[in-house]
Amino acid sequence: MPEIVLEAQVGRATGSRESRRLRREGLVPGTVYGHGTEPVSVALNARELRSALSGAAGSNALLSLRAGSQTYLTLARELQRHPVKGSVTHVDFVIVRRDEVISAEVPINLVGEAIEVGHGDGMVEQQLFALPVRALPMDIPNSVELDISELTIGASLRVADIGLPSAVSVDVDPDTTVVVGLPPRVEAAAGEGEGGAEGEAAPSAEGAAFAEGASAGSDAEG
């Protein structure tokens, strides 16, 4: 995974008012910390940061922040977003080392076609969408793939069925279910069991009232 170099301004003032000013100027406030380093307040160009985090690696992109006389190798973590616009309003950058095994979550992509499930009018249900992994920063995959071609109705595929590079290990139980083949949904026929025996229509309100009136008249004649 290549590093993405970003310029970061240092020495910014902290506080809500200052953060709002930075955002108006097209900057995103952030904090760099980790490995015993004193937290460093920074500000980055919002467009460049958005572009860096919109690539194939997503939030697992390795970011080399040039902050004054220092350069920090980081991962973007704890992204705060605007509740309406969805834009990033603050980022915590965690310092990592190239020789350090770290944890990350990568998306799981289903590949192939579950032909047997389709022929049986079943459904493919994905239950796990992101896989927790451990690897060196440069070895973190952008995503992992799970082939569902052999999936059948009533069967499931697990984390252990995902092919991983040798340098990557999972940080979850290998028996965790990722995807299952569900049987077709059986819906009860509308109106079945209503109105007596099958094919026998239930009496309408008017018919019931007429029958009740006829019965009363018969009793009076008797």
C-alpha positions in Angstrom: 0.0 0.0 0.0 1.7 3.3 -1.1 1.9 6.2 1.2 0.0 9.4 0.5 1.8 12.6 1.3 -0.3 15.4 2.8 0.9 18.8 4.0 -0.3 19.6 7.5 -0.3 23.0 9.1 0.9 23.0 12.7 0.5 25.4 15.6 -3.2 26.0 15.0 -5.2 27.4 17.9 -7.7 25.0 19.5 -11.3 25.5 20.4 -14.7 25.5 18.7 -14.4 29.1 17.3 -11.0 28.4 15.7 -12.2 25.1 14.3 -15.2 26.8 12.6 -12.9 29.4 11.1 -10.6 26.7 9.7 -13.5 24.9 8.1 -14.7 28.1 6.5 -11.3 28.4 5.0 -11.5 24.9 3.5 -9.3 23.2 6.2 -10.0 20.3 8.5 -8.7 20.4 12.1 -7.0 17.3 13.4 -4.8 15.8 16.1 -1.7 13.6 15.6 -0.8 11.3 18.5 0.6 7.9 19.4 3.9 6.1 20.3 4.5 8.5 23.2 4.4 11.6 21.1 2.7 14.6 22.6 -0.5 15.3 20.7 0.1 17.8 17.8 -2.8 20.0 16.6 -2.8 20.2 12.8 -5.0 21.4 9.9 -5.2 19.9 6.5 -6.7 20.9 3.2 -10.2 19.4 3.2 -10.2 18.6 -0.5 -6.8 16.8 -0.4 -7.8 14.9 2.7 -11.1 13.8 1.1 -9.3 12.6 -2.0 -6.8 10.7 0.1 -9.5 8.8 2.0 -11.6 8.2 -1.1 -9.2 5.8 -2.7 -9.2 2.0 -2.8 -7.8 1.8 0.7 -10.4 4.1 2.2 -9.7 5.0 5.9 -6.8 2.5 5.9 -4.8 4.7 3.6 -1.3 5.3 4.9 -0.9 9.1 5.3 2.5 10.7 5.5 1.8 14.0 7.2 4.4 16.7 6.6 3.9 18.9 9.7 6.5 21.6 9.9 9.9 20.0 10.4 8.4 16.6 11.3 6.9 13.9 9.1 4.4 11.4 10.7 3.3 8.1 9.2 -0.3 7.8 10.2 -3.7 6.3 9.8 -6.8 8.4 10.0 -9.0 7.3 12.9 -12.0 8.7 14.7 -13.4 10.8 11.8 -16.0 13.2 13.0 -18.6 14.2 10.3 -21.2 17.0 9.9 -24.6 15.5 10.9 -26.3 16.8 7.7 -23.6 17.4 5.1 -21.5 14.3 6.0 -18.3 16.2 5.5 -15.3 15.5 7.8 -15.1 18.1 10.6 -12.2 16.6 12.6 -9.7 13.8 12.3 -7.5 11.9 14.8 -4.4 10.7 13.2 -2.7 7.7 14.8 1.1 7.4 14.4 2.2 3.9 13.1 5.5 2.3 12.3 6.4 0.4 9.1 7.7 -2.5 11.2 4.7 -2.6 13.5 1.8 -5.0 13.2 -1.5 -3.1 13.5 -5.2 -3.9 13.5 -7.5 -2.7 10.8 -10.9 -3.5 9.2 -11.2 -4.2 5.5 -14.3 -4.7 3.4 -15.4 -8.1 2.3 -16.4 -8.4 -1.3 -18.5 -11.3 -2.6 -17.4 -12.7 -6.0 -18.8 -15.3 -8.2 -22.5 -16.4 -8.5 -24.3 -18.8 -6.2 -26.0 -20.7 -9.0 -27.4 -23.4 -6.9 -29.0 -20.9 -4.5 -30.5 -19.0 -7.5 -31.9 -22.2 -9.1 -33.6 -23.0 -5.8 -35.2 -19.5 -5.6 -33.1 -18.9 -2.5 -31.3 -15.8 -1.3 -27.7 -15.0 -0.5 -27.4 -13.2 2.8 -24.2 -11.5 3.8 -23.8 -11.3 7.6 -20.3 -9.9 7.9 -19.2 -7.0 5.8 -15.8 -6.0 7.2 -13.0 -8.3 8.3 -10.8 -7.4 11.3 -7.2 -8.1 10.3 -3.7 -7.7 11.6 -0.7 -6.9 9.4 2.2 -4.5 8.8 0.9 -1.1 7.6 2.2 -1.7 4.1 0.6 -5.2 3.9 -3.0 -4.2 4.8 -5.2 -5.2 1.8 -7.7 -2.7 0.4 -10.3 -5.5 0.6 -10.7 -9.2 0.7 -12.8 -11.5 -1.5 -15.0 -14.5 -0.8 -16.0 -16.7 -3.7 -19.7 -17.8 -3.3 -19.9 -20.0 -6.4 -20.2 -23.2 -4.5 -22.7 -21.9 -1.9 -25.9 -23.9 -1.6 -29.2 -23.4 0.2 -28.8 -24.2 3.9 -25.0 -23.9 3.7 -22.7 -21.1 4.9 -19.3 -19.7 4.3 -17.0 -18.7 7.1 -14.1 -16.3 7.7 -11.8 -19.4 7.3 -13.0 -19.6 3.7 -11.6 -16.2 2.8 -8.3 -16.4 1.0 -5.8 -14.0 2.7 -2.2 -13.0 1.8 0.4 -14.8 3.9 1.4 -11.6 5.7 -2.2 -11.0 6.9 -3.9 -12.7 9.8 -7.5 -12.4 11.0 -8.4 -10.8 14.3 -11.7 -12.7 14.7 -12.9 -16.3 15.2 -12.3 -18.2 11.8 -15.6 -19.9 12.3 -17.5 -16.6 12.2 -20.2 -16.8 9.5 -19.8 -14.4 6.6 -22.6 -15.5 4.2 -25.4 -18.0 4.2 -27.7 -19.5 1.5 -31.3 -18.9 2.6 -34.3 -21.0 1.3 -37.1 -19.3 -0.6 -39.6 -17.4 1.4 -43.0 -19.1 1.6 -45.9 -16.7 2.0 -49.3 -18.0 3.1 -52.0 -17.5 0.5 -54.0 -14.4 1.2 -57.3 -15.2 2.8 -56.4 -18.9 3.4 -58.3 -20.2 6.4 -60.7 -17.3 6.5 -64.4 -17.8 5.8 -64.6 -21.5 6.6 -63.5 -24.3 4.3 -61.4 -23.7 1.2 -63.5 -22.4 -1.7 -66.4 -21.5 0.6 -67.0 -17.7 0.8 -67.7 -16.1 4.1 -71.1 -14.4 4.4 -71.2 -10.7 3.9 -72.6 -8.3 6.6 -75.7 -7.7 4.5 -76.3 -11.4 4.0 -75.9 -12.1 7.7 -78.5 -9.3 8.5 -81.0 -10.7 6.0 -80.7 -14.2 7.4 -81.2 -12.9 10.9 -84.3 -11.0 9.9 -85.8 -14.1 8.1 -85.2 -16.2 11.2 -87.0 -13.7 13.4 -90.0 -13.6 11.0 -90.3 -17.3 11.0 -90.4 -17.4 14.8 -93.2 -14.8 14.8 -95.3 -16.8 12.4 -94.9 -19.9 14.6 
